[in-house]
Amino acid sequence: MTVQTSIEKQDIGALMRDMGIKARDAALELAQVPSPVKTDALMTAAQLLRDNRAMILAANARDMEAGRAKGLTAALLDRLELNDDRIDGMAKGIEVVAALPDPVGRELARWSPERNGLDIARISVPLGVIGIIYESRPNVTADAAAMCLKSGNAAILRGGSESFHSSRAIFDCIAAGIARAGLPDASVQLVPTTDRAAVGAMLQLSDYIDVIVPRGGKSLISRITEESRIPLFKHLEGLCHTYIHASADPKKAVDIVVNAKMRRTGVCGSTETILIDHGVVATLLPKIADALAERGCEMRGDATAQATDARILAATDADWMTEYLDAIVAIKTVSGVKAAIDHINSHGSHHTDAIIAEDMAVAEQFLNGVDSGIVIVNASTQFADGGEFGMGAEIGISTGKLHARGPVGVEQLTSYKYVVRGTGQTRP
Protein backbone atom coordinates (compact mmCIF):
# COMPACT_ATOMS: atom_id res chain seq x y z
CA MET A 1 0.00 0.00 0.00
CA THR A 2 1.47 3.36 -0.97
CA VAL A 3 2.09 5.76 1.91
CA GLN A 4 0.07 8.94 1.59
CA THR A 5 -0.17 11.67 4.18
CA SER A 6 -3.09 13.30 2.40
CA ILE A 7 -5.85 11.88 0.26
CA GLU A 8 -8.73 13.74 -1.32
CA LYS A 9 -11.60 13.99 1.14
CA GLN A 10 -14.04 12.34 -1.22
CA ASP A 11 -11.71 9.36 -1.59
CA ILE A 12 -11.35 8.67 2.16
CA GLY A 13 -14.70 6.89 2.40
CA ALA A 14 -13.95 4.75 -0.64
CA LEU A 15 -10.48 3.93 0.70
CA MET A 16 -11.82 2.77 4.04
CA ARG A 17 -14.66 0.74 2.49
CA ASP A 18 -12.16 -1.00 0.25
CA MET A 19 -9.98 -1.82 3.26
CA GLY A 20 -13.06 -3.12 5.09
CA ILE A 21 -14.08 -5.40 2.21
CA LYS A 22 -10.56 -6.80 1.91
CA ALA A 23 -10.35 -7.32 5.67
CA ARG A 24 -13.66 -9.19 5.76
CA ASP A 25 -12.49 -11.53 3.01
CA ALA A 26 -9.16 -12.07 4.76
CA ALA A 27 -10.89 -12.79 8.08
CA LEU A 28 -12.94 -15.60 6.57
CA GLU A 29 -9.73 -17.24 5.39
CA LEU A 30 -7.75 -16.56 8.57
CA ALA A 31 -10.39 -18.27 10.70
CA GLN A 32 -9.40 -21.55 9.08
CA VAL A 33 -5.61 -21.12 8.93
CA PRO A 34 -3.67 -23.85 10.80
CA SER A 35 -1.78 -22.69 13.86
CA PRO A 36 1.73 -23.49 12.47
CA VAL A 37 1.16 -21.14 9.52
CA LYS A 38 0.23 -18.26 11.82
CA THR A 39 3.25 -19.05 13.98
CA ASP A 40 5.57 -18.99 10.97
CA ALA A 41 4.24 -15.59 9.89
CA LEU A 42 4.80 -14.13 13.34
CA MET A 43 8.27 -15.58 13.83
CA THR A 44 9.33 -14.25 10.45
CA ALA A 45 7.91 -10.81 11.27
CA ALA A 46 9.81 -10.76 14.56
CA GLN A 47 13.08 -11.50 12.83
CA LEU A 48 12.39 -8.88 10.18
CA LEU A 49 11.95 -6.28 12.92
CA ARG A 50 15.43 -7.10 14.17
CA ASP A 51 16.93 -7.22 10.70
CA ASN A 52 15.43 -3.84 9.75
CA ARG A 53 16.12 -1.95 12.96
CA ALA A 54 18.13 0.73 11.13
CA MET A 55 15.16 1.49 8.88
CA ILE A 56 12.79 1.56 11.87
CA LEU A 57 15.05 3.84 13.92
CA ALA A 58 15.47 6.22 10.97
CA ALA A 59 11.70 6.43 10.57
CA ASN A 60 11.31 6.97 14.31
CA ALA A 61 13.89 9.77 14.24
CA ARG A 62 11.70 11.60 11.71
CA ASP A 63 8.69 11.23 13.99
CA MET A 64 10.66 12.31 17.08
CA GLU A 65 11.97 15.41 15.31
CA ALA A 66 8.46 16.35 14.20
CA GLY A 67 7.10 15.62 17.68
CA ARG A 68 9.60 17.95 19.35
CA ALA A 69 8.83 20.66 16.81
CA LYS A 70 5.14 20.18 17.51
CA GLY A 71 5.72 20.55 21.25
CA LEU A 72 4.69 17.07 22.36
CA THR A 73 4.95 16.53 26.10
CA ALA A 74 7.78 14.50 27.61
CA ALA A 75 5.31 11.68 28.30
CA LEU A 76 4.16 11.53 24.68
CA LEU A 77 7.72 11.68 23.40
CA ASP A 78 8.61 8.80 25.71
CA ARG A 79 5.75 6.75 24.27
CA LEU A 80 6.83 7.64 20.74
CA GLU A 81 10.54 6.96 21.06
CA LEU A 82 12.06 3.72 19.82
CA ASN A 83 15.56 2.39 20.51
CA ASP A 84 17.37 -0.92 20.15
CA ASP A 85 15.92 -2.26 23.40
CA ARG A 86 12.37 -1.34 22.46
CA ILE A 87 12.71 -2.89 19.01
CA ASP A 88 14.08 -6.05 20.59
CA GLY A 89 11.15 -5.89 23.02
CA MET A 90 8.66 -5.68 20.15
CA ALA A 91 10.26 -8.64 18.41
CA LYS A 92 10.34 -10.67 21.59
CA GLY A 93 6.71 -9.77 22.27
CA ILE A 94 5.70 -11.12 18.86
CA GLU A 95 7.62 -14.33 19.54
CA VAL A 96 5.90 -14.74 22.89
CA VAL A 97 2.50 -14.30 21.23
CA ALA A 98 3.50 -16.79 18.54
CA ALA A 99 4.33 -19.38 21.22
CA LEU A 100 0.99 -19.04 23.01
CA PRO A 101 -1.59 -21.81 22.63
CA ASP A 102 -3.86 -21.15 19.67
CA PRO A 103 -7.03 -19.58 21.11
CA VAL A 104 -9.10 -20.61 18.07
CA GLY A 105 -10.97 -23.92 17.98
CA ARG A 106 -10.85 -24.58 21.72
CA GLU A 107 -13.68 -26.63 23.14
CA LEU A 108 -14.99 -24.41 25.92
CA ALA A 109 -17.78 -26.73 27.03
CA ARG A 110 -19.58 -29.86 25.86
CA TRP A 111 -22.76 -31.58 26.96
CA SER A 112 -25.68 -33.70 25.81
CA PRO A 113 -29.16 -32.72 27.01
CA GLU A 114 -31.12 -35.74 28.20
CA ARG A 115 -34.28 -34.49 26.52
CA ASN A 116 -32.93 -34.75 22.95
CA GLY A 117 -29.56 -36.55 23.01
CA LEU A 118 -27.84 -33.88 20.90
CA ASP A 119 -24.08 -33.47 21.25
CA ILE A 120 -23.57 -29.74 21.88
CA ALA A 121 -20.17 -28.05 22.09
CA ARG A 122 -19.17 -24.42 22.58
CA ILE A 123 -16.11 -23.68 20.41
CA SER A 124 -13.93 -20.57 20.35
CA VAL A 125 -13.83 -18.63 17.07
CA PRO A 126 -12.21 -15.35 15.97
CA LEU A 127 -14.17 -12.13 16.35
CA GLY A 128 -13.59 -11.39 12.65
CA VAL A 129 -12.22 -7.94 11.78
CA ILE A 130 -10.73 -5.75 14.50
CA GLY A 131 -10.10 -2.05 14.02
CA ILE A 132 -7.44 -0.53 16.27
CA ILE A 133 -7.18 3.26 16.53
CA TYR A 134 -4.18 4.47 18.54
CA GLU A 135 -2.05 7.52 19.04
CA SER A 136 1.66 7.98 19.69
CA ARG A 137 2.87 4.47 20.61
CA PRO A 138 4.29 2.80 17.47
CA ASN A 139 4.86 -0.49 19.31
CA VAL A 140 1.07 -0.94 19.30
CA THR A 141 1.44 -1.65 15.58
CA ALA A 142 3.47 -4.79 16.32
CA ASP A 143 1.48 -5.89 19.36
CA ALA A 144 -1.93 -5.43 17.74
CA ALA A 145 -0.94 -7.09 14.47
CA ALA A 146 0.57 -10.10 16.26
CA MET A 147 -2.38 -10.62 18.57
CA CYS A 148 -4.98 -10.28 15.84
CA LEU A 149 -3.12 -12.69 13.58
CA LYS A 150 -2.61 -15.24 16.38
CA SER A 151 -6.33 -15.16 17.18
CA GLY A 152 -7.33 -15.56 13.52
CA ASN A 153 -8.63 -12.02 13.13
CA ALA A 154 -7.98 -9.55 10.33
CA ALA A 155 -6.88 -6.12 11.53
CA ILE A 156 -7.17 -2.57 10.28
CA LEU A 157 -4.69 -0.36 12.13
CA ARG A 158 -4.95 3.40 12.29
CA GLY A 159 -1.95 4.86 14.09
CA GLY A 160 -1.55 8.46 15.15
CA SER A 161 0.00 11.13 12.96
CA GLU A 162 2.84 11.51 15.47
CA SER A 163 3.99 7.92 14.89
CA PHE A 164 3.14 7.72 11.18
CA HIS A 165 6.59 6.87 9.82
CA SER A 166 7.53 4.59 12.74
CA SER A 167 4.30 2.61 12.48
CA ARG A 168 4.73 2.27 8.73
CA ALA A 169 8.26 0.86 9.08
CA ILE A 170 7.06 -1.66 11.67
CA PHE A 171 4.02 -2.56 9.56
CA ASP A 172 6.22 -3.25 6.53
CA CYS A 173 8.03 -5.95 8.53
CA ILE A 174 4.73 -7.48 9.67
CA ALA A 175 3.36 -7.43 6.12
CA ALA A 176 6.48 -9.16 4.80
CA GLY A 177 6.11 -11.93 7.39
CA ILE A 178 2.47 -12.40 6.41
CA ALA A 179 3.34 -12.56 2.71
CA ARG A 180 6.13 -15.09 3.21
CA ALA A 181 3.74 -17.37 5.11
CA GLY A 182 1.27 -17.23 2.22
CA LEU A 183 -1.48 -15.51 4.20
CA PRO A 184 -3.80 -12.91 2.65
CA ASP A 185 -2.18 -9.50 2.17
CA ALA A 186 -5.17 -7.89 3.88
CA SER A 187 -4.72 -9.93 7.07
CA VAL A 188 -3.28 -6.75 8.58
CA GLN A 189 -3.73 -3.34 6.95
CA LEU A 190 -2.43 0.06 8.01
CA VAL A 191 -4.48 3.13 7.11
CA PRO A 192 -2.18 5.04 4.72
CA THR A 193 -3.17 8.58 5.65
CA THR A 194 -2.95 10.89 8.64
CA ASP A 195 -6.21 12.60 7.66
CA ARG A 196 -8.54 12.53 10.67
CA ALA A 197 -11.45 11.91 8.30
CA ALA A 198 -10.20 8.32 8.00
CA VAL A 199 -11.11 7.74 11.64
CA GLY A 200 -14.66 8.94 11.05
CA ALA A 201 -15.01 6.78 7.96
CA MET A 202 -13.58 3.76 9.77
CA LEU A 203 -16.11 4.11 12.58
CA GLN A 204 -18.98 3.74 10.09
CA LEU A 205 -17.81 0.38 8.68
CA SER A 206 -20.20 -1.70 10.74
CA ASP A 207 -20.74 -4.07 7.81
CA TYR A 208 -17.05 -4.99 7.80
CA ILE A 209 -15.47 -4.32 11.23
CA ASP A 210 -16.68 -6.33 14.24
CA VAL A 211 -15.07 -4.36 17.06
CA ILE A 212 -13.06 -1.16 17.51
CA VAL A 213 -10.23 -0.92 20.04
CA PRO A 214 -9.32 2.71 20.82
CA ARG A 215 -5.95 3.45 22.42
CA GLY A 216 -5.40 7.08 23.29
CA GLY A 217 -6.32 10.11 25.34
CA LYS A 218 -9.68 11.39 26.51
CA SER A 219 -10.47 13.37 23.37
CA LEU A 220 -9.87 10.38 21.09
CA ILE A 221 -11.92 8.04 23.27
CA SER A 222 -14.77 10.57 23.51
CA ARG A 223 -14.85 11.06 19.76
CA ILE A 224 -14.85 7.33 19.04
CA THR A 225 -17.54 6.67 21.65
CA GLU A 226 -19.78 9.34 20.12
CA GLU A 227 -19.24 8.48 16.46
CA SER A 228 -18.78 4.72 16.32
CA ARG A 229 -21.47 2.47 14.89
CA ILE A 230 -19.28 -0.49 15.90
CA PRO A 231 -18.96 -2.04 19.39
CA LEU A 232 -15.91 -0.88 21.37
CA PHE A 233 -13.36 -2.34 23.74
CA LYS A 234 -12.88 0.89 25.64
CA HIS A 235 -9.36 1.60 26.81
CA LEU A 236 -10.03 4.69 28.90
CA GLU A 237 -7.40 6.72 30.71
CA GLY A 238 -5.35 5.09 33.44
CA LEU A 239 -6.35 7.10 36.49
CA CYS A 240 -4.76 4.58 38.83
CA HIS A 241 -4.59 4.72 42.64
CA THR A 242 -2.37 3.20 45.29
CA TYR A 243 -3.91 3.11 48.76
CA ILE A 244 -1.62 2.76 51.78
CA HIS A 245 -3.51 1.20 54.67
CA ALA A 246 -2.53 1.68 58.31
CA SER A 247 -1.26 -1.91 58.40
CA ALA A 248 1.14 -1.38 55.48
CA ASP A 249 4.75 -2.47 55.81
CA PRO A 250 6.69 0.84 55.57
CA LYS A 251 9.45 -0.44 53.29
CA LYS A 252 6.97 -2.12 50.95
CA ALA A 253 4.93 1.07 50.87
CA VAL A 254 7.86 3.28 49.86
CA ASP A 255 9.26 0.83 47.31
CA ILE A 256 5.90 0.08 45.70
CA VAL A 257 4.71 3.69 45.54
CA VAL A 258 7.94 4.94 43.98
CA ASN A 259 7.86 2.19 41.36
CA ALA A 260 4.13 2.64 40.70
CA LYS A 261 4.60 6.34 40.04
CA MET A 262 8.11 6.75 38.66
CA ARG A 263 9.15 3.57 36.81
CA ARG A 264 7.59 4.97 33.65
CA THR A 265 5.34 7.96 34.20
CA GLY A 266 3.87 7.89 30.68
CA VAL A 267 2.23 4.45 30.82
CA CYS A 268 -1.44 3.90 31.61
CA GLY A 269 -0.59 1.78 34.69
CA SER A 270 1.28 4.60 36.42
CA THR A 271 -0.21 5.57 39.78
CA GLU A 272 -1.64 9.09 39.59
CA THR A 273 -3.15 9.38 43.09
CA ILE A 274 -1.77 8.10 46.38
CA LEU A 275 -4.34 7.54 49.11
CA ILE A 276 -2.84 7.24 52.58
CA ASP A 277 -4.52 6.31 55.84
CA HIS A 278 -4.67 9.04 58.50
CA GLY A 279 -3.09 6.63 60.97
CA VAL A 280 0.25 6.52 59.14
CA VAL A 281 0.41 9.98 57.57
CA ALA A 282 2.81 11.37 60.16
CA THR A 283 5.17 8.40 60.14
CA LEU A 284 5.06 7.18 56.55
CA LEU A 285 4.24 10.11 54.28
CA PRO A 286 7.57 11.93 54.94
CA LYS A 287 9.49 8.82 53.83
CA ILE A 288 7.39 8.54 50.68
CA ALA A 289 7.79 12.25 49.99
CA ASP A 290 11.58 11.98 50.39
CA ALA A 291 11.76 9.10 47.92
CA LEU A 292 9.51 10.80 45.36
CA ALA A 293 11.22 14.19 45.66
CA GLU A 294 14.62 12.54 45.21
CA ARG A 295 13.39 11.29 41.83
CA GLY A 296 12.02 14.67 40.77
CA CYS A 297 8.33 14.00 41.34
CA GLU A 298 6.05 16.96 41.99
CA MET A 299 3.54 16.28 44.77
CA ARG A 300 0.12 17.87 45.21
CA GLY A 301 -1.89 17.07 48.30
CA ASP A 302 -4.81 17.90 50.57
CA ALA A 303 -4.41 20.06 53.68
CA THR A 304 -3.30 17.16 55.89
CA ALA A 305 -0.65 16.04 53.41
CA GLN A 306 0.59 19.61 53.00
CA ALA A 307 0.90 20.06 56.75
CA THR A 308 3.03 16.93 56.91
CA ASP A 309 5.60 17.98 54.30
CA ALA A 310 6.32 21.47 52.96
CA ARG A 311 7.29 20.11 49.54
CA ILE A 312 3.69 19.04 48.90
CA LEU A 313 1.78 21.70 46.95
CA ALA A 314 -1.91 22.40 47.33
CA ALA A 315 -4.12 20.08 45.29
CA THR A 316 -7.29 21.24 43.57
CA ASP A 317 -10.42 19.20 42.91
CA ALA A 318 -9.16 18.61 39.37
CA ASP A 319 -6.08 16.79 40.67
CA TRP A 320 -8.19 13.91 41.97
CA MET A 321 -9.43 13.29 38.40
CA THR A 322 -6.24 13.91 36.40
CA GLU A 323 -4.13 11.36 34.53
CA TYR A 324 -0.83 13.26 34.57
CA LEU A 325 1.34 10.83 32.58
CA ASP A 326 4.19 12.82 34.06
CA ALA A 327 6.29 13.08 37.22
CA ILE A 328 3.36 14.52 39.20
CA VAL A 329 1.26 12.75 41.80
CA ALA A 330 -1.78 13.69 43.90
CA ILE A 331 -1.81 12.69 47.60
CA LYS A 332 -5.03 12.42 49.60
CA THR A 333 -5.48 11.30 53.20
CA VAL A 334 -8.42 9.02 53.99
CA SER A 335 -10.00 7.46 57.07
CA GLY A 336 -9.92 3.73 56.40
CA VAL A 337 -10.46 1.35 53.56
CA LYS A 338 -14.10 2.24 52.91
CA ALA A 339 -13.18 5.88 52.31
CA ALA A 340 -10.42 4.74 49.94
CA ILE A 341 -12.82 2.49 48.03
CA ASP A 342 -15.42 5.26 47.78
CA HIS A 343 -12.83 7.74 46.45
CA ILE A 344 -11.51 5.29 43.84
CA ASN A 345 -14.96 4.30 42.61
CA SER A 346 -16.07 7.93 42.28
CA HIS A 347 -12.87 9.46 40.87
CA GLY A 348 -11.02 6.64 39.09
CA SER A 349 -11.23 5.30 35.54
CA HIS A 350 -11.84 1.62 36.50
CA HIS A 351 -8.40 0.70 35.15
CA THR A 352 -5.97 -0.44 37.89
CA ASP A 353 -5.94 0.24 41.63
CA ALA A 354 -3.78 -1.17 44.42
CA ILE A 355 -3.70 -1.51 48.19
CA ILE A 356 -0.62 -1.87 50.36
CA ALA A 357 -1.61 -3.69 53.54
CA GLU A 358 -0.57 -6.52 55.83
CA ASP A 359 -4.12 -6.93 57.10
CA MET A 360 -5.49 -9.42 54.58
CA ALA A 361 -9.08 -8.96 55.71
CA VAL A 362 -8.81 -5.31 54.75
CA ALA A 363 -7.10 -6.27 51.50
CA GLU A 364 -10.00 -8.59 50.63
CA GLN A 365 -12.47 -5.80 51.39
CA PHE A 366 -10.55 -3.58 48.97
CA LEU A 367 -10.44 -6.26 46.26
CA ASN A 368 -14.17 -6.88 46.54
CA GLY A 369 -15.15 -3.22 46.79
CA VAL A 370 -13.09 -1.52 44.08
CA ASP A 371 -14.88 -1.57 40.71
CA SER A 372 -11.85 -1.73 38.40
CA GLY A 373 -10.59 -4.09 35.73
CA ILE A 374 -7.44 -4.83 37.75
CA VAL A 375 -7.10 -4.72 41.55
CA ILE A 376 -3.77 -5.42 43.22
CA VAL A 377 -2.49 -6.20 46.71
CA ASN A 378 1.07 -5.32 47.72
CA ALA A 379 2.47 -4.76 44.24
CA SER A 380 2.98 -1.90 41.80
CA THR A 381 0.17 -0.73 39.51
CA GLN A 382 2.74 -0.82 36.70
CA PHE A 383 2.15 -4.58 36.51
CA ALA A 384 -1.05 -3.68 34.61
CA ASP A 385 0.25 -5.18 31.41
CA GLY A 386 -0.70 -8.22 29.36
CA GLY A 387 2.91 -9.33 29.10
CA GLU A 388 3.30 -9.26 32.88
CA PHE A 389 0.09 -11.29 33.15
CA GLY A 390 1.66 -14.02 31.02
CA MET A 391 -0.61 -13.18 28.10
CA GLY A 392 2.30 -12.44 25.74
CA ALA A 393 0.99 -8.96 25.02
CA GLU A 394 -2.25 -7.02 25.14
CA ILE A 395 -4.17 -4.94 22.72
CA GLY A 396 -5.24 -2.65 25.55
CA ILE A 397 -6.68 -2.56 29.05
CA SER A 398 -10.44 -2.70 28.74
CA THR A 399 -12.15 -0.56 31.35
CA GLY A 400 -15.61 -1.69 30.27
CA LYS A 401 -17.42 -4.79 31.50
CA LEU A 402 -18.84 -6.46 28.39
CA HIS A 403 -16.96 -9.31 26.71
CA ALA A 404 -13.46 -8.34 27.89
CA ARG A 405 -12.16 -6.54 30.97
CA GLY A 406 -8.62 -5.73 32.05
CA PRO A 407 -5.78 -6.78 29.72
CA VAL A 408 -7.17 -7.84 26.36
CA GLY A 409 -5.04 -10.75 25.14
CA VAL A 410 -5.47 -13.25 22.34
CA GLU A 411 -8.14 -15.24 24.19
CA GLN A 412 -10.21 -12.08 24.63
CA LEU A 413 -10.08 -11.55 20.86
CA THR A 414 -12.24 -14.62 20.32
CA SER A 415 -15.94 -15.28 20.62
CA TYR A 416 -17.61 -18.67 20.35
CA LYS A 417 -20.18 -20.60 18.44
CA TYR A 418 -22.23 -23.67 19.25
CA VAL A 419 -21.54 -26.82 17.28
CA VAL A 420 -24.46 -29.27 17.46
CA ARG A 421 -24.16 -32.90 16.26
CA GLY A 422 -27.13 -35.18 15.96
CA THR A 423 -27.95 -38.72 14.93
CA GLY A 424 -31.16 -38.01 13.06
CA GLN A 425 -33.16 -36.23 15.77
CA THR A 426 -36.26 -34.23 14.86
CA ARG A 427 -38.02 -31.92 17.26
CA PRO A 428 -41.52 -33.00 18.34
Protein Blocks (a to p, Z undefined) as FASTA:
>chain_A
ZZdfbdcfklmmmmmmmmmmmmmmmmmmmmmgcfklmmmmmmmmmmmmmmmmmmmmmmmm
mmmmmmmmnopafklmmmmpccfklmmmmmmmmmmmmmpccfehpafbdcddfklopacd
dddddfbiacdddfkbmklmmmmmmmmmmnopacdddddfklmmmmmmmmmmmmmmmmmn
opafklpccdfbfbfklmmmmmmmmmlpmbdcddddfklmmmmmmmpcbdcddddddddd
ddddfklcfklmmmmmmmmmmmpmmbmkbcfbdcddfklmmmmmmmmmmmmmmnopacdd
dfklmmmpmklccddfklmmccfkpacddddddedjklmmmmmmmmmnolaccdddfblk
lmmmmmmmpccfbdcehiafklgcfklnonopacbdcfbfehpacjddfklmpccddddd
dehiacZZ
